Amino acid sequence: MQNFCLRLMLVFCMLQISSTWAQEARPMQNDAVAEAQVQRLSEQLRCLVCQNQTLADSHADLAQDLKQEIREMAAKGMSDKAIIDYLVARYGDFVRYRPPLKSTTLLLWLGPFALLFAGGIGLFVTLRRREKSIVDAPLNADEVRKVRELLAMNKES
């Protein structure tokens, strides 16, 4: 009986702890236009924590905070360009999921092609060196004898 009471108390404690961790759902913005703007901008901006996801795809706390910040700016009536310009000024071009092509992002856009080109040249050079190092050298007398022995053994079996 005492064991049962301890287990029951443990279950109630666990339920209390889980209800403490539960968070209340955030209410959606009443303004449908502002919410559509938040969604549109969330698909154009990068999660600064995940780096390979948009804000719309990310569930990171920082992504949720950025979306809330965008929601507040949209509620103030700021345009998409003004919001993006503010975030770029604050976080740099990295916050854009598709950064613009300019001198500071040139390496970002051309880097993969340069690496692919360098890899292709490296492969070509390696294959050419390997081809030159393979030389048909004539067999010496001892190697000729071993080959004839192997061929003779093969014919016998």
N, C-alpha and C positions, 0 to 999 in steps of 0.2 A: 504494500500500500504506500509505503514511504517512497519507494522507487517510482511509483506511478505519479505521485505528487511532484517529485523533482522533475520528471519528464514534462509534466503539464506546465510547470513554472518555466521550464526552459523554452517550451513552445511559445508561451505567451511573451517571454522576453524577446525571442526572435521576431515575433510579429510586431512588437513595439519598435524594435530596431529598424526593421524594414519599412515601417510607416514613417519613421523619422527621416530616412534617406529619400523617401519619395518626394518628388517636387511637383508643384502644381503646374499644370500645363499653361503656357503663355497664351494669352488671348491673341487671336489674329487681329490685324489692323482692320478697323471698320471701313476704312477707305479702300475700295477695290482698286482704284487707279494707282494709289501709292503702293499697294501690295503687288500689283502687276509690275510696277517700276522696280521694286525690290527684287522680284523674281528675275526680271530681265537683266538687271545689273549683276545679280548673283551668278548668272551664267557667263558673264564676261570677266569676272574678277577671280583671281586665284586665292585659294586658302593659303595663308602664310605659313601654316604649320604642316599641312599635307604636301604642298608644293606641286602635286600632280593632279589635284582636283580643283574644281571650281568651288566657289562658296556654296552654290546650290547643292553640290554633291557631298560636301563635307559635313560631318557631325561634330567636328572639334569645337571646343568651347570658344576659341578665338574666332572661328568662322561664324558662330552664332552671335558673338559680340559685334563683329563687323556688319553682319546683316541687320542687327538692331540699330547700329549707327546709321546705316544706309536708310533704314525705315524712318528714323527720326529726321534725317535730311530730306527724304521724300515727303514727309508730312509737312515740312516747312515750305514745300513747293519748289525745291531746287531741281534743276534740270539734270538729265543723265550726264551731260558733259561736265557740269559743275561738280557733281558728286565724284565722277571719275577723276577729274582734275584735282580735287581735294585729296583723294586717296593716293593718287600718284605723287603729289607733293609731299605727302606724309610718309609713304612707304616706297616710293620709287616705281619705275616701270615694271618691276618684278610683280607688283600686285595685279597687273593685267594678265589675263590668261593667254592672250595673243599680243605680246608687246609690239609696238610700231617699229618699223625698220628705220633706224637712225644710227649715227656714229657710235653711240654708247651701247647699242644692242646688236651691232654688226657681227660680233663674234658669236653671239647667241644664234643668229640666223644662218651664218655661213660656216660656223664651227663643225657641225655634223658632216657637211659636204667636204670640208677640208680634211677631216679625219678619214673619211671614206676614200678620198683621193690618195692620201698618204699611205693608207693601208694597201691600196691597189698597187701603188708604186713599190712598196716594200715587198709585197708578194711577187711581183714581176722580177725584181732584182734577186730575191732569194731563189726563185725557180731558174733564172738564168745562171746563177752561180752553181747551183746543183747540177745543171745540165753540163756545164763546162768541167766540173770535177769528176764526172763519170766518164772514164776513158776505157776504151776496149784495149786492155793490155793482153798481149799473147801469154799463153800458159807456159810455165817453165817445165822442164822434163819431169820433175817429181809430180806436178799437178796432172800432166798428161797421163802418167802411169796410173795415178789414182782414178782418173776418169775411166780409163780402159778397164781397170779392175771392177769398177762399179757396173759398167756396161756388161761385162762378161758375167758378173753375178746375176744381173737382171735377166740375161738371156737364158741362164741355166734354170732359173725358177719359173 
